[in-house]
Amino acid sequence: MSRRLSVVMIAKNAADLLTECVSSVHWADEIILLDSGSTDNTVALAQSLGVKVYSHTDWQGYGPQRQRAQSYATGDYVLMIDTDERVTPELAQSLRQVLASPQPGAVYSIARQNYFLGRFMRHSGWYPDRVIRLYERERFQYNDNLVHESLDCQDAPVIELKGDLRHLTCRDFASFQQKQLAYATAWAQERHQKGKRVTLAGIFGHTLGAFVKTLVIRGGVLDGAQGWLLAMVNAQYTFNKYTELWALNRGYSASEKA
């Protein structure tokens, strides 16, 4: 007997992305969307597409929000995706095969194709970029991380699925930069709350390391112009998060008071 699948996502102002995302998983037993206060027509559009929509505007971070979203699911298995991701036909077939004959206690990883300024990257650490997204609803859930959250799957066996999840990571550079800055701030706040500290030398060491790692070690140079640009973006993101942590350590950041 095939297991029931709940596709679960969190969203805010995602109307321009939602239709294609939902279309790629229309075959699931249910699709759950937890909205965090959209001001566009995300909610109405989702409802018109047959999605079960809930709202929770008390934002506590990405990990807690995914936990809340999962609490509304009723399927045996959860597929956690974002509105800027699309399930390819090959991946859909792999998912159906798992649901027909799952391995109890296992979790399943999916390769992501990440889009950056006109190109799906093949190197730069952005492919295959495996993420664990399919799992038993009653056995697993996401951790409490404010940002860069992940599934808390303990020592569960990880099975790699065939097929890709297409991720429209960066279609618009300005919007991508705003999101990256928000991630950097959340990352720094989380580390600061845990008592982590960083020196000036640490800031520049991590920044340079991010550039070299992306461009050279992870083969970003093979991704052409986008590879060079992504190396700079990763370095900038790293600089921002460690500088914000440095500022929080010394009481120089307004985000500490927010």
Residue, then its C-alpha position, 0 to 999 in steps of 0.5 A: m500500500s502506497r504511503r500518503l505524501s504531504v508536500v509542505m512549504i513556508a512562504k511570504n509574498a511568493a505569488d510569482l513563484l507559486t503556480e509552477c511550484v504547485s504544478s510540479v507536485h500536483w500529484a501529492d495527496e495534500i499540499i500545505l502552505l504556511d504563510s507568514g504575512s504575505t501582502d500580495n495574493t499568495v494566499a488567495l492564489a494558493q487556495s485557488l490551486g487547491v493548497k491547504v493554507y494556514s497563517h502564522t505571522d509570529w516569525q521565530g526563524y526558519g526552523p521553528q516555522r517549518q516545524r509549525a508548517q509540518s504540524y498541519a500535515t497529515g500524510d505518512y511522509v513529508l516532502m519539504i520544499d520552497t516556493d522557488e523550487r520545482v520537482t522534476p519529472e524524474l524526481a517525481q518518479s523517484l518519490r512515487q517509488v519510495l512511497a510505494s515501498p519505503q525503508p522505515g526509519a530512513v530519510y531521503s536526500i535530493a540533488r538541487q540544481n541552483y539557478f544563478l543569474g541566468r545559469f543552472m550552476r554545475h560546480s561552485g558547491w552549488y551542484p549537486d547540493r544534496v538536501i534531505r527533504l523527504y522523511e516520515r512525518e511522525r519520526f522527524q522534524y526540522n531543528d530550531n535554527l533561525v537560518h540554514e535550518s536542516l532536518d534533525c534526523q539523528d543517525a538515520p540512514v540517508i538514501e539518495l534519490k534520482g532526479d533533481l529539485r530545480h531551485l530558482t535561487c537567484r533570478d534577480f540580483a538585488s532581491f537575492q542580495q537583500k535575502q542574503l543580508a537577512y540570512a547573514t544578520a540572522w546567522a550572526q544573531e544566533r551565534h551571538q546568542k550562543g556566545k560565539r565571538v570573532t576577531l578582525a583577522g577572523i572576519f577577513g580570513h573567513t571572507l578570503g576562504a569563502f572566495v577561494k573555496t567557491l572559485v578554486i576548491r569547488g570548481g567555480v571557475l568552470d561555471g564561467a562568469q557566474g562562477w566568478l560572480l558567485a565566488m564574490v557573492n559568497a565572500q560578501y555574504t561571509f564578510n557580512k555575517y562575521t562583521e555583524l557578529w563582530a558588531l554584536n559582540r561589541g554592542y555596535s549593532a542595532s539588530e541586537k536591540a530589534 
